Amino acid sequence: MAQPPVLLKDMKLMDVKLGQLGSWLAMRDFTPGGILGAIRRGHSRYYNKYINVRKGGLGGLSMVLAGYVILSYMWSYSHIKHDRRRKYH
């Protein structure tokens, strides 16, 4: 027996086809409450998967550190870009 088709609004982003992406995005909740709920869900998924585990490791914390390094590089890129072609002699 075949599975019944999943509604577009219930699909995950990775399951949406490229042609359906516009209509899938139109069904999302972009109100401040919806965005805050998405951030809370993402935080709880991350916390339960990488931080709140029985045998924890450095995986979750190293991902946060790598994110911080990339973000700080992006913030200071304009300053680094101007120093790139400067001659020091």
N, C-alpha and C positions, 0 to 999 in steps of 0.2 A: 504494500500500500504506500502511496506517495504521501509525503508530508504536505499539509496545506501551505500555500504561499504566505510568507511573512509580510505584514503591512510595511510600507515604506517608512512610516514614522517610527516603527519599532526596530528597524534595522540599525546595526552598528555602522560606523563610518567605514570600516574596512570591508563591509559586505555590500556597500552601495556601488553600483556601476557608474562609470564616468558620465553617462548620459542622464542619469537620475540625480546627479549631485546637486543641481540647481533647485529642483523641487524638494530634495531632502533638506537642504539648507533653509528653504522657505518654511519648512515645518518646525524648525528649531525655535526655542523660546529665547529671544534675545533681550528680554526685560532684565532689569537689575537683579530681580529675584531668581530668574532662570540662570543667569550667569553665575550668581553666588552659589546656587545649588549645584551647578556643574563643577565649580571649584571645590566645593565640599566633597562631592562624590569622588573627584580625582584625588583629593588629599587622603580620603579614607581608603581608597584602593591602594595608593602608594604606601600608606602607613601599614596596612594589613599585609601587603605583599613583601615589603622589604624591611620594615622596622619592627613590627610586632610579630616576630616569629620565634619559634622555640629555640632553634639553634641559629642565632643571628651571626652575621658576618659583617664585613666592611662594604658589601655591595651597595646597600641603600645609601649609606653615608658618603661613599665615594661618588655616587651619582649626583648627590646634592653638591658636593665639592666641585665636580666637573662642571655642573651647571653654573655655579657661582663664578668659576674661572672664565667660562665662555661669556657670561653676561658682563663681567667686569672688563673683558677685552673689547666687547662691543661698545660699552660706554666710553672707553678711552681711545677708541680707534681714530677719531679725528685728531687727537693730539699726537698719537703715534705716527699717523700718516704724514704730518708736517715734518717730523723729525727724520723721516726715512731718507730723504734726498739731500739732507744737509751735510756739507763737508766739514770735517773737523780738523783740517790742516790748512 
